[in-house]
Amino acid sequence: MTEQSARLAASIWAALGGERTSLASLHFTGNGDLPSVFRVTDLASASIAAASLAIAELVQQRSGTLPDVRVDRRLASFWFASSIRPLGWSPAAPWDPVAGDYATSDGWIRLHTNAPHHRAAAERVLGEQTDRQTMAAAVSRWTKAALEAAIVEAGGCAAEMRSVAEWQTHPQGFALAGEPLARLATTEAGSTPDWAVNAPRPLAGIRVLDLTRVLAGPIASRFLAGYGANVLRIDPPHWNEPGVVPEVTLGKRCARLDLKRPNDRTRFHALCVSADVLLHG
């Protein structure tokens, strides 16, 4: 099992332009997998490994020594499932009651209704729904392609579910097949922050301005916060994602700005100037 994680980590590391020799410092431990038709645990372990290798190379640049990187597959699986264990309180449900996969007249479609405006868009097309049973009846009268197009046109989020072969011949799938695993673009270099690295918190002193939403971006900035970075997450005034807020804000400070207001926009520009890292998606 660890061999598959190692191979995937090497592929990710190569796509990011990492030094191949650094892979010698990478070690995987633990057995078992999250239950899925996909290799979720291998992806979890390899992703954490590649990010940790980057931290290790940074430590090497500052200290002259490349530390070992050890990834526990079991812990990586836990972090991909949940980063917190509530004591004395219950988190909000991560999924809207009618979000999920539905059978259409000719296949399957996935409806994303977790954000209130996404559910409202779906219901503008399908009518107001109170539970999955009534939603399923409404969806069953549509073809998957027509329903996807209608919900997206209404400002919602829906995805026709395709086989691997169907996806490979779809224009987006065909375009994606020609893309590298990661695309890096170098712009004009700015000043390099100068800070002392300490082993437990090697990113302490780095200022990160986080403008991302669910889920990949906030998890990336959460990783940086875990290694000591000073992460400030900025949300618009009325943004609400209660089902994932505890997960995506862990280790961060949070604030809200309305960029339509001149004073808030001025403050935002000042934050951009003072940040070492700007993360957006």
TIGU-679810 format. One line per 2 residues: their letters; for each residue x, y negated, z negated of N, C-alpha, C. Coordinates in steps of 0.2 Angstrom, whole numbers, plus 2048, in hexadecimal, padded with zeros to 3 digits. Example, Ala and Ser with C-alpha at 12.3 -4.5 7.8 and 13.67 -1.06 7.14 Angstrom:
% residues 2
as) 842/81C/7D9/83E/816/7D9/842/810/7D9; 840/80B/7DD/844/805/7DC/840/800/7D9
This chain:
% residues 281
mt) 804/806/800/800/800/800/804/7FA/800; 80A/7FA/7FC/80E/7F4/7FC/811/7F3/802
eq) 813/7F8/806/816/7F7/80D/812/7F3/811; 80B/7F4/811/807/7F0/816/807/7E9/814
sa) 807/7E7/80D/807/7E0/80B/80D/7DD/80D; 813/7E1/80D/819/7DE/80F/81A/7DD/816
rl) 817/7E1/81A/817/7E0/821/813/7DA/823; 80D/7D9/820/809/7D3/821/80C/7CD/81F
aa) 80F/7CD/819/813/7C7/816/819/7C5/81B; 81C/7CA/81E/822/7C9/822/81F/7C5/829
si) 819/7C7/82B/816/7C4/831/814/7BD/830; 811/7BC/82A/80F/7B5/828/815/7B1/827
wa) 81A/7B3/824/820/7B0/822/824/7AE/829; 824/7B2/82E/827/7B1/834/823/7AB/838
al) 81C/7AC/838/818/7A7/83B/819/7A0/838; 81B/7A0/832/81C/799/82E/823/797/82F
gg) 827/79B/833/82E/799/834/833/79A/82E; 831/79E/829/835/79F/823/83B/7A3/825
er) 840/7A3/821/847/7A6/822/846/7AE/820; 847/7B2/825/846/7B9/825/84A/7BC/81F
ts) 850/7B9/81D/854/7BC/818/850/7BB/811; 84C/7B6/811/848/7B5/80A/844/7BB/808
la) 842/7BF/80D/83D/7C4/80C/840/7CA/808; 847/7CA/807/84A/7CF/803/849/7CD/7FC
sl) 847/7C7/7FA/845/7C6/7F3/83E/7C7/7F1; 83A/7CA/7F6/833/7CB/7F5/831/7D2/7F3
hf) 82D/7D3/7EE/82C/7D9/7EB/824/7DA/7EA; 821/7DF/7EC/81A/7E1/7EA/819/7E6/7E5
tg) 815/7E6/7E0/813/7EB/7DC/80C/7EC/7DC; 80A/7F2/7D8/803/7F3/7D8/800/7F7/7DD
ng) 7FA/7FA/7DC/7F7/7FE/7E1/7EF/7FD/7E1; 7EC/7FF/7E5/7E4/7FE/7E6/7E3/7F9/7EB
dl) 7DC/7F8/7ED/7DA/7F3/7F1/7D3/7F1/7EF; 7D2/7EB/7F1/7CB/7E8/7F1/7C6/7EC/7F6
ps) 7C0/7EE/7F4/7BC/7F2/7F9/7BA/7EE/7FE; 7BC/7EF/804/7BA/7EB/80A/7BC/7EF/810
vf) 7B9/7EE/816/7BB/7F1/81C/7C2/7ED/81F; 7C3/7E8/81C/7C9/7E4/81E/7CE/7E5/818
rv) 7D5/7E4/81A/7DA/7E4/815/7DB/7DE/811; 7D6/7DD/80D/7D6/7D7/809/7DB/7D6/804
td) 7DD/7DC/800/7E2/7DC/7FB/7E9/7DA/7FF; 7EA/7DD/805/7F0/7DC/808/7F1/7D5/80A
la) 7EB/7D2/80C/7EB/7CB/80E/7ED/7C6/808; 7E9/7C8/803/7EA/7C4/7FC/7F1/7C5/7FA
sa) 7F4/7CB/7FA/7FB/7CB/7F8/800/7C8/7FC; 7FF/7C9/803/804/7C6/808/803/7BE/808
si) 7FD/7BB/807/7FC/7B4/807/800/7B1/801; 7FF/7B4/7FB/802/7B2/7F5/809/7B2/7F6
aa) 80C/7B8/7F9/813/7B9/7FA/816/7B4/7FE; 813/7B2/804/816/7AD/808/816/7A6/805
as) 811/7A4/801/811/79E/7FE/816/79E/7F8; 817/7A3/7F5/81C/7A4/7EF/823/7A4/7F2
la) 824/7A7/7F8/82A/7A7/7FB/82C/79F/7FD; 827/79B/7FF/829/794/800/82B/791/7FA
ia) 828/792/7F5/82A/78F/7EE/831/791/7EC; 832/798/7ED/839/79A/7EC/83E/797/7F0
el) 83D/796/7F6/842/792/7FA/843/78B/7F8; 83D/788/7F6/83E/781/7F3/842/781/7ED
vq) 841/786/7E9/846/787/7E3/84D/788/7E5; 84E/78C/7EA/855/78D/7EC/858/787/7EF
qr) 854/783/7F2/857/77D/7F5/859/778/7EF; 855/778/7EA/857/774/7E4/85C/776/7DF
sg) 85C/77D/7DF/860/780/7D9/866/784/7DC; 866/786/7E3/86B/78A/7E6/86A/792/7E5
tl) 864/794/7E1/863/79B/7E0/85C/79D/7E2; 85B/7A2/7E6/855/7A4/7E9/852/7A9/7E4
pd) 84C/7A7/7E0/84A/7AC/7DB/846/7B1/7DE; 845/7B7/7DB/841/7BC/7DD/83A/7BA/7DD
vr) 836/7BD/7E2/82F/7BC/7E2/82B/7C3/7E1; 827/7C4/7DC/824/7CA/7DB/81C/7C9/7DB
vd) 819/7CD/7DF/811/7CC/7E0/80E/7D2/7DE; 80A/7D2/7D9/806/7D7/7D6/7FF/7D8/7DB
rr) 7FE/7DD/7DE/7F9/7DE/7E3/7F2/7DD/7DF; 7F2/7E0/7D9/7EC/7E0/7D5/7EA/7D9/7D3
la) 7EF/7D5/7D0/7EE/7CE/7CF/7EC/7CA/7D5; 7EF/7CB/7DA/7EE/7C8/7E0/7E6/7C9/7E2
sf) 7E4/7CF/7E1/7DD/7D1/7E3/7D8/7CD/7DE; 7DA/7CD/7D8/7D6/7C9/7D3/7D5/7C1/7D5
wf) 7DB/7BE/7D7/7DB/7B7/7D9/7D7/7B6/7DF; 7D7/7BB/7E4/7D2/7BA/7EA/7CB/7BB/7E8
as) 7CA/7BE/7E2/7C3/7BF/7E0/7C0/7BA/7DC; 7C4/7B8/7D6/7C2/7B3/7D2/7C8/7B1/7CE
si) 7C9/7AA/7CD/7CF/7A8/7C9/7CD/7A7/7C2; 7C7/7A7/7C0/7C5/7A5/7B9/7C0/7AB/7B6
rp) 7C0/7AB/7AF/7BC/7B0/7AC/7B8/7AC/7A7; 7B2/7AA/7A8/7AE/7A5/7A3/7AD/7A8/79C
lg) 7AE/7A4/797/7AD/7A6/790/7A8/7A1/78D; 7A2/7A3/78C/79D/79F/789/799/79B/78E
ws) 79A/79C/794/796/798/799/795/79D/7A0; 791/79B/7A4/790/79F/7AA/791/79A/7B0
pa) 795/79C/7B5/796/798/7BB/78F/798/7BF; 78F/793/7C3/789/793/7C8/78A/799/7CD
ap) 784/79B/7D0/785/7A0/7D5/789/79E/7DB; 78D/7A2/7DD/792/7A0/7E3/78E/7A0/7EA
wd) 788/7A3/7EA/785/7A4/7F0/77D/7A1/7F0; 77B/79D/7F5/774/79B/7F5/770/7A1/7F6
pv) 76A/7A2/7F3/766/7A8/7F4/764/7AA/7FB; 764/7A6/800/763/7A8/807/769/7A9/80B
ag) 76F/7A7/808/775/7A8/80C/776/7AF/80E; 779/7B1/814/77B/7B8/815/77A/7BA/81C
dy) 77A/7C1/81D/77A/7C4/823/773/7C6/825; 770/7C4/82B/769/7C6/82D/769/7C9/834
at) 764/7CE/834/763/7D1/83B/75F/7CD/83F; 761/7CC/845/75D/7C8/84A/75A/7CD/84F
sd) 757/7CB/854/754/7CF/859/759/7D3/85D; 75F/7D1/85D/764/7D4/861/76B/7D5/85E
gw) 76B/7D5/857/771/7D6/854/771/7D3/84D; 776/7CF/84B/777/7CC/844/77A/7C5/844
ir) 778/7C1/83F/77A/7BB/83F/77C/7B9/837; 781/7B5/836/782/7B3/82F/780/7AC/82E
lh) 77C/7AB/829/77A/7A4/827/77D/7A2/821; 780/79C/822/784/798/81C/77F/793/819
tn) 77C/794/813/778/78F/811/77A/78C/80A; 780/78E/808/782/78C/801/782/784/800
ap) 784/780/805/783/779/804/77C/777/806; 779/773/802/772/771/803/770/76E/80A
hh) 775/76A/80D/773/768/813/774/76E/819; 778/773/817/778/779/81C/771/77D/81B
ra) 76F/77D/815/768/781/814/763/77D/818; 763/776/817/75E/772/81A/75E/773/821
aa) 764/773/824/764/774/82B/761/77A/82E; 763/780/82A/760/786/82C/758/786/82B
er) 756/783/826/74F/783/825/74B/77E/82A; 74F/77A/82D/74C/776/832/74A/77A/839
vl) 74E/77F/839/74E/783/83F/749/789/83D; 74A/78C/838/746/792/836/740/791/831
ge) 73F/78B/82F/73A/78A/82A/73C/78B/823; 739/788/81E/73B/789/817/73A/790/815
qt) 73F/792/812/740/799/810/741/79A/808; 73E/79E/805/73E/79F/7FD/743/7A4/7FB
dr) 744/7A9/800/748/7AF/7FE/74B/7B3/804; 74F/7B8/803/752/7BB/809/74D/7BF/80D
qt) 747/7C1/80A/742/7C5/80E/73F/7C1/813; 73D/7BB/811/73A/7B6/815/73E/7B3/81A
ma) 745/7B2/818/74A/7B0/81D/74B/7B5/822; 74B/7BC/820/74D/7C1/825/747/7C2/82A
aa) 741/7C0/828/73B/7C1/82D/73C/7BB/832; 73E/7B5/830/73F/7B0/834/744/7B1/839
vs) 74A/7B3/837/750/7B4/83B/74E/7BA/840; 74B/7BF/83E/74A/7C5/843/746/7C3/849
rw) 743/7BD/84A/740/7BB/850/744/7B7/855; 74B/7B6/853/74F/7B3/857/755/7B8/85A
tk) 758/7B6/860/75E/7B9/862/763/7B6/85E; 769/7B9/85D/76E/7B6/859/772/7B0/85C
aa) 773/7B0/863/776/7AB/866/771/7A4/866; 76B/7A5/867/766/7A0/867/766/79D/860
le) 766/7A1/85A/765/79E/854/76B/79B/851; 771/79E/853/777/79A/852/778/793/855
aa) 776/793/85B/776/78C/85E/771/787/85B; 76B/78A/859/766/785/857/768/783/850
iv) 76B/787/84C/76D/785/845/772/780/845; 777/782/849/77D/77D/84A/77B/776/84D
ea) 776/776/852/774/770/854/770/76C/84F; 76D/76F/84A/76A/76C/845/76E/76A/83F
gg) 775/76B/840/779/769/83B/77B/76E/836; 779/774/837/77A/77A/832/780/77E/834
ca) 781/783/831/786/788/832/784/78F/832; 785/792/838/783/799/839/788/79C/83E
ae) 789/7A2/83E/78D/7A6/842/78B/7AC/845; 78A/7AD/84B/788/7B3/84E/78D/7B8/84D
mr) 78B/7BE/84B/790/7C4/849/792/7C8/84F; 798/7C9/851/79A/7CC/857/79F/7D2/855
sv) 79F/7D7/85A/7A4/7DC/859/7AB/7D9/85B; 7B0/7DD/85A/7B7/7DB/85B/7B7/7D9/863
ae) 7B4/7DE/867/7B5/7DD/86E/7B1/7D7/870; 7AB/7D6/86D/7A7/7D0/86F/7AB/7C9/86D
wq) 7AE/7C9/868/7B2/7C4/866/7B8/7C2/86A; 7BB/7C7/86C/7C1/7C7/871/7BF/7C4/878
th) 7B9/7C5/87A/7B7/7C2/880/7B3/7BB/87F; 7B2/7B9/879/7AE/7B3/878/7B4/7AD/879
pq) 7B2/7A7/87C/7B6/7A2/87D/7BB/7A0/877; 7B8/7A0/871/7BB/79E/86B/7C0/7A4/869
gf) 7BE/7AA/86A/7C2/7AF/868/7C8/7B0/86D; 7C6/7AF/874/7CC/7AF/879/7D1/7AA/877
al) 7CF/7A4/876/7D3/79E/874/7D7/7A0/86E; 7D4/7A3/869/7D8/7A4/863/7DD/7A9/864
ag) 7DC/7AE/868/7E1/7B3/86A/7E7/7B1/86C; 7E7/7AB/86F/7EE/7A8/872/7F1/7A3/86D
ep) 7EE/7A3/867/7F1/79E/862/7F6/7A2/85D; 7FB/79F/85B/800/7A2/856/7FC/7A3/84F
la) 7FF/7A7/84B/7FC/7A8/844/7FC/7A1/841; 801/79D/841/801/797/83E/804/792/843
rl) 802/78C/843/805/787/848/807/781/844; 80E/77F/845/811/77A/841/813/774/846
at) 812/76E/843/813/769/847/817/764/843; 81D/762/845/822/75D/841/821/756/844
te) 81F/752/83F/81F/74B/840/825/747/83D; 825/741/83E/82A/73D/83B/82B/73E/834
ag) 831/740/832/833/742/82B/832/73C/826; 82F/73C/821/82F/737/81C/834/738/816
st) 834/735/811/839/735/80C/838/73C/808; 83D/73F/806/83D/745/802/83C/744/7FB
pd) 837/746/7F7/837/745/7F0/83D/748/7ED; 83F/745/7E7/845/748/7E4/843/749/7DD
wa) 842/750/7DB/840/752/7D4/844/758/7D2; 845/758/7CB/848/75E/7C8/843/764/7C8
vn) 846/76A/7CB/842/770/7CB/843/774/7C4; 83D/775/7C1/83E/77A/7BB/83A/780/7BD
ap) 83C/786/7BB/83A/78C/7BE/833/78D/7BD; 830/78C/7B7/828/78D/7B6/824/789/7BA
rp) 826/783/7BC/822/77E/7BF/826/77A/7C5; 828/77E/7CA/82D/77B/7CF/82A/775/7D3
la) 823/774/7D3/820/76F/7D7/81E/769/7D2; 820/769/7CC/81F/763/7C7/822/75D/7CA
gi) 81E/758/7CA/820/751/7CD/81E/750/7D4; 81B/755/7D8/818/754/7DE/811/752/7DE
rv) 80F/74D/7E2/809/74A/7E2/805/74D/7E8; 7FF/750/7E7/7FB/753/7EC/7F4/750/7EC
ld) 7F2/74D/7F2/7EC/74A/7F3/7E8/74F/7F7; 7E3/752/7F4/7DF/757/7F6/7D8/755/7F9
lt) 7D7/755/7FF/7D1/753/802/7CC/759/805; 7CE/75F/803/7CB/765/806/7C5/767/802
rv) 7C1/76B/806/7BB/76E/803/7BB/776/803; 7B6/779/802/7B6/780/802/7B8/783/808
la) 7BD/788/808/7C0/78B/802/7C7/78B/803; 7CA/78C/809/7D1/78D/80A/7D5/787/807
gp) 7D3/781/809/7D7/77B/807/7D8/77B/7FF; 7D2/77B/7FC/7D3/77A/7F4/7D7/780/7F1
ia) 7D7/786/7F4/7DB/78C/7F1/7E2/78A/7F2; 7E4/787/7F8/7EB/785/7F9/7ED/780/7F4
sr) 7E9/77B/7F3/7EB/776/7EE/7EB/779/7E7; 7E7/77E/7E6/7E7/781/7DF/7ED/785/7DE
fl) 7F0/788/7E3/7F6/78B/7E3/7FC/786/7E1; 7FC/780/7E5/801/77B/7E3/800/779/7DC
ag) 7FA/778/7DA/7F9/776/7D3/7FC/77B/7CE; 7FB/781/7D0/7FD/787/7CB/805/787/7CA
yg) 809/784/7CF/810/783/7CF/812/77C/7CC; 80D/778/7CA/80F/772/7C6/80E/76C/7CA
an) 80B/76C/7D0/80A/766/7D4/804/762/7D1; 805/75C/7D1/7FF/757/7CF/7FA/756/7D4
vl) 7F5/75A/7D4/7F0/75A/7D9/7EA/756/7D8; 7E8/751/7DC/7E2/74D/7DB/7DD/74F/7E1
ri) 7D7/751/7DF/7D2/753/7E4/7CD/74D/7E4; 7CC/74B/7EB/7C7/745/7EC/7C1/748/7EF
dp) 7BB/747/7ED/7B5/749/7F0/7B1/743/7F1; 7AC/743/7F6/7A8/73D/7F7/7A3/73D/7F1
ph) 79F/738/7F1/79B/737/7EB/796/73C/7E9; 793/73F/7EF/78D/744/7EE/78F/74B/7EF
wn) 795/74C/7F0/797/753/7F2/795/758/7EC; 792/75E/7EE/791/762/7E8/792/76A/7EB
ep) 796/76D/7E7/797/774/7E9/797/778/7E2; 792/778/7DE/793/77B/7D7/795/782/7D7
gv) 794/786/7DC/795/78D/7DC/79D/78F/7DC; 7A1/78A/7DE/7A8/78B/7DF/7AC/786/7DC
vp) 7A9/781/7D9/7AD/77B/7D5/7B2/77E/7D0; 7B0/782/7CC/7B5/785/7C7/7BB/788/7CA
ev) 7BA/78C/7D0/7BF/78F/7D4/7C4/78A/7D7; 7C1/785/7DA/7C5/781/7DF/7C8/77B/7DC
tl) 7C6/77A/7D5/7C9/774/7D2/7CE/776/7CC; 7D0/77C/7CC/7D4/77E/7C6/7DB/77B/7C7
gk) 7DD/778/7C1/7E4/775/7C1/7E4/76E/7C4; 7DE/76B/7C6/7DE/765/7CA/7DB/75F/7C6
rc) 7DC/759/7C8/7D8/754/7C6/7D3/752/7CC; 7CD/750/7CA/7C8/74E/7CF/7C6/747/7CE
ar) 7C4/744/7D4/7C1/73E/7D4/7BD/73D/7DB; 7B9/738/7DB/7B4/737/7E0/7B5/730/7E3
ld) 7B5/72F/7EA/7B6/729/7ED/7B1/729/7F3; 7AE/723/7F4/7AA/722/7FA/7AD/71D/7FF
lk) 7B0/721/804/7B4/71D/809/7B0/718/80D; 7A9/718/80C/7A5/712/80F/7A6/70C/80B
rp) 7A8/70C/805/7A9/706/801/7B0/704/802; 7B1/6FD/803/7B8/6FA/804/7BC/6FC/7FE
nd) 7BA/6FB/7F8/7BE/6FC/7F2/7C1/703/7F2; 7BC/708/7F3/7BE/70F/7F3/7C3/710/7F8
rt) 7C2/70D/7FE/7C6/70F/804/7CD/70C/802; 7CE/706/7FF/7D4/704/7FD/7D8/708/7F8
rf) 7D4/70B/7F4/7D7/70F/7EF/7DA/716/7F2; 7D6/718/7F7/7D8/71E/7FA/7DE/71D/7FE
ha) 7DF/717/801/7E5/716/805/7EB/716/800; 7EA/713/7FA/7EF/713/7F5/7F1/71A/7F3
lc) 7EC/71E/7F2/7EE/725/7F0/7F2/729/7F6; 7F0/727/7FC/7F3/72B/802/7FB/729/802
vs) 7FC/722/801/803/720/801/807/723/7FB; 804/724/7F5/808/726/7F0/808/72E/7F0
ad) 805/732/7F4/805/739/7F4/80B/73C/7F8; 80E/741/7F5/813/745/7F9/810/74A/7FE
vl) 80A/74C/7FC/806/751/801/7FF/74F/802; 7FD/74F/808/7F6/74D/809/7F3/754/80C
lh) 7EE/756/809/7EB/75D/80B/7E4/75B/80E; 7E2/75D/814/7DC/75C/816/7DA/761/81B
g) 7D3/762/81D/7D1/767/821/7CB/765/824
